[in-house]
Amino acid sequence: MMTRMIRAWGRRVGEADTYDLAELVAFQREVDEAIGAAIATARARATPWSWAEIGDALGISRQAAQQRWGRS
């Protein structure tokens, strides 16, 4: 359901003004931060999720997941 709402929002933004576009981009940042927090929590568990498990869940490689969300 949320996916349909976000897609509809995206379509409506094209009919609106630039403020609405900025709001949509701000929402994307919030979602990215939430994903990062979820991954950090999963990695900090007593039995942490492996990078391979995270990559599989996201449809990317272990290496790609670790490069994007791993600690520097």
N, C-alpha and C positions, 0 to 999 in steps of 0.2 A: 504494500500500500504506500509506504513512504517513497519508494522509487517513482511511482506514478505521480505523486504530488510534486516531487522535485523536478521531474521532467516537464510537468505542466507549468510550474513556476518558471523554468527556463524559457519555455515558449512565450509566456506572458511578458517576461523581461524585455524581449525584443520589441514589444509594443509599448513599453513604458519609457521611463527616462533613465539617465545614467546613474542616478541614485539607486535605483532598483538593481542595476548591474553590480554596483559596489556592494550592495547587501548580499547578493548571491555569492560573490567572491568571498566575502567575510564568512558566510556560512560554510563555504568549502574549507576555509582555514580552520574553523571550529571542528569540522568533521575530521580533518587531518590530525589535529591535536588529540581528539578523542581516540583515534586509531593508534596513535603513538602511545598514549597512556595505557590503552588496553594491552598493547604488545609489551610495554615495560612491566606491567603487572604480571602478565603471563610468564615473562622471563624471570621475575623475582619470586615466583611461587616456590614453595618447599620442594616441589617436583616441577621444575621449570619446563615450559614447552621448548622443544628444540627449534632451531632455525628452519630445519626441514619441515617440521609440523606447521610452523607459521607460513612458510612458503607454500606448502601444499594447500592450506586453507585459503590463501590469497591468489592461488593460481600462478605463482611465480617461483623462481628457483630459490633454494636456500641462500645462495650467495646474494641474490638480489634483495631478499628480505634483510639479511644481515647488513648489507651496504646501506640500505635506506634507514633502518631503525636501530642498528647496532651502535654501541658506544664508540666514539672516536679514540 
